Amino acid sequence: MPNFAVWLRTKVNQDPDIVALQTFAEPRADWPWWSDRLADYIAVIQRANPPTKDELISAVSVSYGRWEVQREQAGGVLAGFSGHVGTVFLGLFGLIVAGAIVYGLFFNQSFFKLMAGSDQARGLITFLFAFATIAIIILIAITTFWMSKEEVEVRFNKAKDLLTIIIGVLGTILGFYFGQTAATPNTTPTVAPAQTTSMTTSPTTGAGGASR
């Protein structure tokens, strides 16, 4: 399957918008013949700013969608799967978390007994919140390599706002938990050493035991 630029150049089409796009792209030295990213082609059209800019952007978007469909059909299952790797991994992560919660609530009989203790419940909540925060940070870091540049710029700003809220709550929980742990006094009873007293007796003589 050729890349998008070659596919567009060699495509025979009677659509006047597609023909106008081919005519616009052919003489341009900055046309991204090497790229398979739609944003690169739209950027060239926007920089050139021709009178028919909107029609050209619409034509390149439609052509790119048709090219992607043909590429997935030519590549089979693996090609279709590669375009949805991020969605698949996010779905698997959600299923793992949901499965762990369902198991803990309905299949682990000792879970509720364990949660009856305030120390265990506080520790579990702290662990789950810290784990979720770290998982979100890792997911944001990974998805930056799967998204296009435009999507990263838009979604990363929202992700920063989410992380600001989560990290603030996490700091409060960790500070309260470890602060309570450090402030708990040592209630182990201490045994005072036994005090012994010595008794002295004076020597006695005689049958009546009178002292001299």
C-alpha positions as a Markdown table, in Angstrom:
| # | Residue | x | y | z |
|---|---|---|---|---|
| 1 | Met | 0.0 | 0.0 | 0.0 |
| 2 | Pro | 1.6 | 3.3 | -1.1 |
| 3 | Asn | 1.7 | 6.3 | 1.3 |
| 4 | Phe | -1.0 | 8.9 | 1.1 |
| 5 | Ala | 0.8 | 11.4 | -1.1 |
| 6 | Val | 1.6 | 8.8 | -3.8 |
| 7 | Trp | -1.9 | 7.3 | -3.5 |
| 8 | Leu | -3.4 | 10.8 | -4.0 |
| 9 | Arg | -1.2 | 11.6 | -7.0 |
| 10 | Thr | -2.0 | 8.4 | -8.8 |
| 11 | Lys | -5.7 | 8.3 | -8.0 |
| 12 | Val | -8.0 | 8.9 | -11.0 |
| 13 | Asn | -11.1 | 10.7 | -9.8 |
| 14 | Gln | -13.8 | 12.7 | -11.5 |
| 15 | Asp | -14.5 | 14.7 | -8.3 |
| 16 | Pro | -13.6 | 18.3 | -9.1 |
| 17 | Asp | -12.5 | 19.0 | -5.5 |
| 18 | Ile | -10.0 | 16.0 | -5.7 |
| 19 | Val | -8.8 | 17.1 | -9.1 |
| 20 | Ala | -8.3 | 20.6 | -7.7 |
| 21 | Leu | -6.3 | 19.2 | -4.8 |
| 22 | Gln | -4.1 | 17.2 | -7.1 |
| 23 | Thr | -3.5 | 20.3 | -9.2 |
| 24 | Phe | -2.6 | 22.3 | -6.1 |
| 25 | Ala | -0.2 | 19.6 | -4.8 |
| 26 | Glu | 1.7 | 18.7 | -7.9 |
| 27 | Pro | 3.9 | 21.8 | -8.4 |
| 28 | Arg | 4.5 | 22.5 | -4.7 |
| 29 | Ala | 8.0 | 21.8 | -3.3 |
| 30 | Asp | 6.7 | 21.9 | 0.3 |
| 31 | Trp | 4.0 | 19.2 | -0.3 |
| 32 | Pro | 4.8 | 16.5 | 2.3 |
| 33 | Trp | 5.2 | 13.6 | 0.0 |
| 34 | Trp | 7.0 | 11.6 | 2.7 |
| 35 | Ser | 4.3 | 12.0 | 5.4 |
| 36 | Asp | 1.2 | 10.0 | 6.2 |
| 37 | Arg | -0.1 | 12.5 | 8.7 |
| 38 | Leu | -3.2 | 14.5 | 7.7 |
| 39 | Ala | -2.1 | 17.5 | 9.8 |
| 40 | Asp | 1.0 | 18.0 | 7.6 |
| 41 | Tyr | -1.1 | 18.3 | 4.4 |
| 42 | Ile | -3.6 | 20.6 | 6.1 |
| 43 | Ala | -0.7 | 22.8 | 7.3 |
| 44 | Val | 0.6 | 23.3 | 3.8 |
| 45 | Ile | -2.8 | 24.3 | 2.5 |
| 46 | Gln | -3.2 | 26.8 | 5.4 |
| 47 | Arg | 0.2 | 28.3 | 4.8 |
| 48 | Ala | -0.5 | 28.8 | 1.1 |
| 49 | Asn | -3.9 | 30.2 | 1.9 |
| 50 | Pro | -5.4 | 29.8 | -1.6 |
| 51 | Pro | -8.9 | 31.2 | -2.4 |
| 52 | Thr | -10.3 | 27.6 | -2.3 |
| 53 | Lys | -8.7 | 26.8 | 1.1 |
| 54 | Asp | -11.8 | 25.3 | 2.7 |
| 55 | Glu | -12.6 | 23.1 | -0.3 |
| 56 | Leu | -9.0 | 21.8 | -0.5 |
| 57 | Ile | -8.9 | 21.0 | 3.2 |
| 58 | Ser | -12.3 | 19.2 | 2.9 |
| 59 | Ala | -11.0 | 17.3 | -0.2 |
| 60 | Val | -7.7 | 16.2 | 1.5 |
| 61 | Ser | -9.6 | 15.1 | 4.6 |
| 62 | Val | -12.1 | 13.0 | 2.6 |
| 63 | Ser | -9.2 | 11.5 | 0.5 |
| 64 | Tyr | -7.2 | 10.7 | 3.7 |
| 65 | Gly | -10.2 | 8.9 | 5.1 |
| 66 | Arg | -10.6 | 6.8 | 2.0 |
| 67 | Trp | -6.9 | 6.0 | 1.9 |
| 68 | Glu | -7.0 | 4.9 | 5.6 |
| 69 | Val | -9.9 | 2.5 | 4.9 |
| 70 | Gln | -8.1 | 1.0 | 1.9 |
| 71 | Arg | -4.9 | 0.6 | 3.9 |
| 72 | Glu | -6.7 | -1.2 | 6.7 |
| 73 | Gln | -8.4 | -3.5 | 4.2 |
| 74 | Ala | -5.1 | -4.2 | 2.5 |
| 75 | Gly | -3.2 | -4.8 | 5.8 |
| 76 | Gly | -5.8 | -7.0 | 7.4 |
| 77 | Val | -6.4 | -7.4 | 11.1 |
| 78 | Leu | -3.0 | -6.2 | 12.2 |
| 79 | Ala | -3.2 | -2.9 | 10.4 |
| 80 | Gly | -6.6 | -2.2 | 11.9 |
| 81 | Phe | -5.4 | -3.2 | 15.3 |
| 82 | Ser | -2.4 | -0.9 | 15.1 |
| 83 | Gly | -4.6 | 2.1 | 14.7 |
| 84 | His | -6.4 | 1.4 | 18.0 |
| 85 | Val | -3.6 | 0.3 | 20.2 |
| 86 | Gly | -4.2 | 3.1 | 22.7 |
| 87 | Thr | -7.9 | 2.3 | 23.0 |
| 88 | Val | -7.3 | -1.4 | 23.4 |
| 89 | Phe | -4.7 | -0.9 | 26.2 |
| 90 | Leu | -7.0 | 1.6 | 28.0 |
| 91 | Gly | -9.8 | -0.8 | 27.8 |
| 92 | Leu | -7.7 | -3.6 | 29.2 |
| 93 | Phe | -6.5 | -1.4 | 32.1 |
| 94 | Gly | -10.1 | -0.6 | 32.9 |
| 95 | Leu | -11.1 | -4.2 | 32.9 |
| 96 | Ile | -8.3 | -5.2 | 35.2 |
| 97 | Val | -9.2 | -2.5 | 37.7 |
| 98 | Ala | -12.9 | -3.4 | 37.5 |
| 99 | Gly | -12.1 | -7.1 | 38.0 |
| 100 | Ala | -10.0 | -6.4 | 41.1 |
| 101 | Ile | -12.8 | -4.3 | 42.6 |
| 102 | Val | -15.5 | -6.9 | 41.9 |
| 103 | Tyr | -13.3 | -9.7 | 43.3 |
| 104 | Gly | -12.5 | -7.7 | 46.5 |
| 105 | Leu | -16.2 | -6.8 | 47.1 |
| 106 | Phe | -18.0 | -10.1 | 46.2 |
| 107 | Phe | -15.6 | -13.0 | 46.2 |
| 108 | Asn | -13.1 | -12.2 | 49.0 |
| 109 | Gln | -15.0 | -12.9 | 52.2 |
| 110 | Ser | -12.3 | -11.4 | 54.4 |
| 111 | Phe | -12.4 | -8.0 | 52.7 |
| 112 | Phe | -15.2 | -6.5 | 54.8 |
| 113 | Lys | -13.7 | -7.9 | 58.0 |
| 114 | Leu | -10.4 | -6.3 | 57.0 |
| 115 | Met | -12.1 | -3.0 | 56.3 |
| 116 | Ala | -13.7 | -3.0 | 59.7 |
| 117 | Gly | -10.4 | -1.8 | 61.2 |
| 118 | Ser | -9.8 | 1.9 | 60.7 |
| 119 | Asp | -6.0 | 1.4 | 60.2 |
| 120 | Gln | -6.5 | -1.1 | 57.4 |
| 121 | Ala | -9.2 | 1.0 | 55.7 |
| 122 | Arg | -7.1 | 4.1 | 55.8 |
| 123 | Gly | -4.1 | 2.2 | 54.4 |
| 124 | Leu | -6.1 | 0.7 | 51.6 |
| 125 | Ile | -7.6 | 4.0 | 50.6 |
| 126 | Thr | -4.2 | 5.6 | 50.6 |
| 127 | Phe | -2.8 | 2.7 | 48.5 |
| 128 | Leu | -5.6 | 2.8 | 46.0 |
| 129 | Phe | -5.5 | 6.6 | 45.5 |
| 130 | Ala | -1.7 | 6.5 | 45.1 |
| 131 | Phe | -1.9 | 3.6 | 42.7 |
| 132 | Ala | -4.6 | 5.3 | 40.6 |
| 133 | Thr | -2.6 | 8.6 | 40.5 |
| 134 | Ile | 0.6 | 6.8 | 39.4 |
| 135 | Ala | -1.4 | 4.9 | 36.8 |
| 136 | Ile | -2.9 | 8.1 | 35.3 |
| 137 | Ile | 0.5 | 9.7 | 35.1 |
| 138 | Ile | 1.9 | 6.6 | 33.3 |
| 139 | Leu | -1.0 | 6.6 | 30.9 |
| 140 | Ile | -0.6 | 10.3 | 30.1 |
| 141 | Ala | 3.1 | 9.8 | 29.5 |
| 142 | Ile | 2.5 | 6.8 | 27.2 |
| 143 | Thr | -0.4 | 8.3 | 25.2 |
| 144 | Thr | 1.7 | 11.2 | 24.2 |
| 145 | Phe | 3.6 | 8.9 | 21.9 |
| 146 | Trp | 0.4 | 7.5 | 20.3 |
| 147 | Met | -1.5 | 10.7 | 19.6 |
| 148 | Ser | -1.0 | 13.2 | 16.9 |
| 149 | Lys | 0.6 | 16.5 | 17.7 |
| 150 | Glu | -2.7 | 18.3 | 17.6 |
| 151 | Glu | -4.4 | 15.9 | 19.9 |
| 152 | Val | -1.6 | 16.0 | 22.4 |
| 153 | Glu | -1.6 | 19.8 | 22.6 |
| 154 | Val | -5.4 | 19.8 | 23.3 |
| 155 | Arg | -5.6 | 16.8 | 25.7 |
| 156 | Phe | -2.4 | 17.5 | 27.6 |
| 157 | Asn | -3.8 | 20.7 | 28.9 |
| 158 | Lys | -6.8 | 18.9 | 30.3 |
| 159 | Ala | -4.6 | 16.2 | 31.7 |
| 160 | Lys | -2.6 | 18.8 | 33.6 |
| 161 | Asp | -5.7 | 20.1 | 35.2 |
| 162 | Leu | -6.7 | 16.6 | 36.2 |
| 163 | Leu | -3.3 | 15.9 | 37.6 |
| 164 | Thr | -3.3 | 19.1 | 39.6 |
| 165 | Ile | -6.5 | 18.1 | 41.3 |
| 166 | Ile | -5.5 | 14.5 | 41.9 |
| 167 | Ile | -2.0 | 15.3 | 43.2 |
| 168 | Gly | -3.4 | 17.9 | 45.6 |
| 169 | Val | -5.9 | 15.3 | 47.1 |
| 170 | Leu | -3.2 | 12.7 | 47.2 |
| 171 | Gly | -0.9 | 15.0 | 49.1 |
| 172 | Thr | -3.6 | 15.6 | 51.6 |
| 173 | Ile | -4.3 | 11.9 | 52.1 |
| 174 | Leu | -0.7 | 10.9 | 52.4 |
| 175 | Gly | 0.0 | 13.7 | 54.8 |
| 176 | Phe | -2.9 | 12.8 | 57.0 |
| 177 | Tyr | -2.1 | 9.1 | 56.9 |
| 178 | Phe | 1.6 | 9.3 | 57.7 |
| 179 | Gly | 1.0 | 12.1 | 60.1 |
| 180 | Gln | -1.4 | 10.0 | 62.1 |
| 181 | Thr | 1.0 | 7.1 | 62.0 |
| 182 | Ala | 3.9 | 9.2 | 63.3 |
| 183 | Ala | 1.8 | 10.8 | 66.0 |
| 184 | Thr | 0.4 | 7.6 | 67.4 |
| 185 | Pro | 1.9 | 7.2 | 70.9 |
| 186 | Asn | 3.6 | 4.1 | 72.0 |
| 187 | Thr | 1.1 | 2.4 | 74.4 |
| 188 | Thr | 3.2 | -0.6 | 75.3 |
| 189 | Pro | 3.0 | -1.0 | 79.1 |
| 190 | Thr | 6.3 | -0.7 | 81.0 |
| 191 | Val | 7.0 | -2.6 | 84.1 |
| 192 | Ala | 8.8 | -0.7 | 86.9 |
| 193 | Pro | 11.6 | -2.5 | 88.5 |
| 194 | Ala | 10.7 | -4.1 | 91.9 |
| 195 | Gln | 11.9 | -2.4 | 94.9 |
| 196 | Thr | 13.3 | -4.7 | 97.7 |
| 197 | Thr | 13.6 | -3.7 | 101.3 |
| 198 | Ser | 16.0 | -5.3 | 103.7 |
| 199 | Met | 15.0 | -6.0 | 107.3 |
| 200 | Thr | 17.7 | -6.1 | 110.0 |
| 201 | Thr | 17.3 | -7.9 | 113.3 |
| 202 | Ser | 19.3 | -7.2 | 116.5 |
| 203 | Pro | 20.8 | -10.1 | 118.3 |
| 204 | Thr | 18.8 | -11.2 | 121.3 |
| 205 | Thr | 19.9 | -13.3 | 124.4 |
| 206 | Gly | 18.1 | -15.0 | 127.2 |
| 207 | Ala | 14.9 | -16.9 | 127.3 |
| 208 | Gly | 12.7 | -13.8 | 127.1 |
| 209 | Gly | 14.6 | -12.5 | 124.1 |
| 210 | Ala | 15.5 | -9.2 | 125.7 |
| 211 | Ser | 18.2 | -7.3 | 124.0 |
| 212 | Arg | 21.3 | -6.3 | 125.7 |
